[in-house]
Amino acid sequence: MPATTAEEKLTQLRQLILNARSMPMSASCVINRGEVLDAIDDVVAHLPDEIADAQQVIDEKQSAIAAGEAKAGRIVEEAREQASELARQSEVVKVAEEIAAKVKADAEAEAEALRRETDLFIDSRMASFESVLHKTTSQVHTARARLAERSGLDAARTGS
């Protein structure tokens, strides 16, 4: 089954390097350059897709928050209208104000809960992307260091 996320693709790339045939008496290994480059290109090509997916989720959550806030505004406005109508009846004014305040508080609490849920979701997605990018950077750094070491060994052999 092919990898679907950048993190899974990077894990496969790491396995490709880990499973590479070792050079005798050396820390170097033999890897298929084409396979590694294809794997890296695949990760790079699909990162924008994952970022776009995350942006879509963010946009959907923001739309949900906006809808919740609009609903809260409508509820508050309806409560005001009801309170105004009830204010004409002096005995009911106090009850109407209490109901309006509760409806408003409930709507604001619901909107705040949606904001917190969205923020937590976005933070977890961003942490995941941060982790993937960190792993990628670390692996590229390690691969470059190994390449530099190998190049240094090759230069020492030809200079002897």
LINGI-V149626 format. One record per residue. N is the residue number from 0. RES is the residue in one small letter. PHI is phi in whole degrees, -180 to 180 (999 if undefined). BURIAL is # if it has 24 or more other ideal C-beta (glycine too) atoms within 12 Angstrom, else .. D_FIRST is the distance of its C-alpha to the first C-alpha in whole Angstrom. Layout:
{{N & RES & PHI & BURIAL & D_FIRST} {N & RES & PHI & BURIAL & D_FIRST}}
This chain:
{{0 & m & 999 & . & 0} {1 & p & -71 & . & 4} {2 & a & -68 & . & 7} {3 & t & -112 & . & 9} {4 & t & -107 & # & 12} {5 & a & -60 & # & 14} {6 & e & -63 & # & 15} {7 & e & -66 & . & 11} {8 & k & -65 & # & 11} {9 & l & -67 & # & 15} {10 & t & -62 & . & 14} {11 & q & -65 & # & 12} {12 & l & -63 & # & 15} {13 & r & -61 & # & 17} {14 & q & -63 & . & 15} {15 & l & -59 & # & 16} {16 & i & -73 & # & 19} {17 & l & -62 & . & 20} {18 & n & -89 & . & 19} {19 & a & -66 & . & 21} {20 & r & -67 & . & 24} {21 & s & -78 & . & 27} {22 & m & -85 & . & 30} {23 & p & -57 & . & 33} {24 & m & 55 & . & 36} {25 & s & -155 & . & 34} {26 & a & -84 & . & 31} {27 & s & -80 & . & 30} {28 & c & -143 & . & 27} {29 & v & -106 & . & 25} {30 & i & -126 & # & 22} {31 & n & -80 & . & 21} {32 & r & -56 & . & 22} {33 & g & -61 & . & 20} {34 & e & -63 & . & 17} {35 & v & -66 & # & 18} {36 & l & -64 & . & 20} {37 & d & -61 & . & 17} {38 & a & -65 & # & 15} {39 & i & -65 & # & 18} {40 & d & -60 & . & 19} {41 & d & -63 & # & 15} {42 & v & -63 & # & 16} {43 & v & -62 & . & 19} {44 & a & -67 & . & 19} {45 & h & -98 & # & 17} {46 & l & -58 & # & 19} {47 & p & -58 & . & 21} {48 & d & -61 & . & 19} {49 & e & -67 & # & 19} {50 & i & -66 & . & 22} {51 & a & -63 & . & 23} {52 & d & -61 & . & 21} {53 & a & -64 & # & 23} {54 & q & -64 & . & 26} {55 & q & -63 & . & 26} {56 & v & -63 & . & 26} {57 & i & -60 & . & 29} {58 & d & -62 & . & 30} {59 & e & -64 & . & 30} {60 & k & -65 & # & 31} {61 & q & -66 & . & 34} {62 & s & -64 & . & 35} {63 & a & -63 & . & 35} {64 & i & -64 & # & 37} {65 & a & -62 & . & 39} {66 & a & -64 & . & 39} {67 & g & -63 & # & 40} {68 & e & -67 & . & 43} {69 & a & -65 & . & 44} {70 & k & -62 & . & 44} {71 & a & -61 & # & 46} {72 & g & -63 & . & 49} {73 & r & -64 & . & 49} {74 & i & -62 & # & 50} {75 & v & -64 & # & 52} {76 & e & -63 & . & 54} {77 & e & -62 & . & 54} {78 & a & -63 & # & 56} {79 & r & -63 & . & 58} {80 & e & -62 & . & 59} {81 & q & -64 & # & 60} {82 & a & -64 & # & 61} {83 & s & -63 & . & 64} {84 & e & -63 & . & 65} {85 & l & -71 & . & 65} {86 & a & -63 & . & 67} {87 & r & -65 & . & 70} {88 & q & -102 & . & 70} {89 & s & -55 & . & 72} {90 & e & -72 & . & 71} {91 & v & -98 & . & 67} {92 & v & -56 & . & 66} {93 & k & -61 & . & 65} {94 & v & -62 & . & 63} {95 & a & -64 & # & 61} {96 & e & -65 & . & 61} {97 & e & -64 & . & 59} {98 & i & -62 & . & 57} {99 & a & -61 & # & 56} {100 & a & -65 & . & 55} {101 & k & -67 & . & 53} {102 & v & -61 & # & 51} {103 & k & -64 & # & 51} {104 & a & -63 & . & 50} {105 & d & -62 & . & 47} {106 & a & -64 & # & 46} {107 & e & -67 & . & 46} {108 & a & -66 & . & 44} {109 & e & -64 & . & 41} {110 & a & -63 & # & 41} {111 & e & -66 & . & 41} {112 & a & -63 & . & 38} {113 & l & -62 & # & 36} {114 & r & -62 & . & 37} {115 & r & -62 & . & 36} {116 & e & -61 & . & 33} {117 & t & -65 & # & 32} {118 & d & -62 & . & 33} {119 & l & -63 & . & 31} {120 & f & -63 & . & 27} {121 & i & -62 & # & 28} {122 & d & -61 & . & 29} {123 & s & -66 & . & 26} {124 & r & -66 & # & 24} {125 & m & -66 & . & 26} {126 & a & -63 & . & 26} {127 & s & -63 & # & 22} {128 & f & -64 & # & 22} {129 & e & -61 & . & 25} {130 & s & -63 & . & 23} {131 & v & -61 & # & 20} {132 & l & -66 & . & 23} {133 & h & -63 & . & 25} {134 & k & -62 & # & 22} {135 & t & -61 & # & 22} {136 & t & -61 & . & 25} {137 & s & -62 & . & 26} {138 & q & -69 & # & 23} {139 & v & -64 & . & 25} {140 & h & -60 & . & 28} {141 & t & -62 & . & 27} {142 & a & -63 & # & 26} {143 & r & -68 & . & 29} {144 & a & -64 & . & 31} {145 & r & -65 & # & 30} {146 & l & -64 & . & 31} {147 & a & -66 & . & 34} {148 & e & -63 & . & 35} {149 & r & -65 & . & 34} {150 & s & -64 & . & 36} {151 & g & -66 & . & 39} {152 & l & -66 & . & 39} {153 & d & -64 & . & 39} {154 & a & -66 & . & 42} {155 & a & -66 & . & 44} {156 & r & -68 & . & 43} {157 & t & -75 & . & 44} {158 & g & -79 & . & 47} {159 & s & -75 & . & 49}}
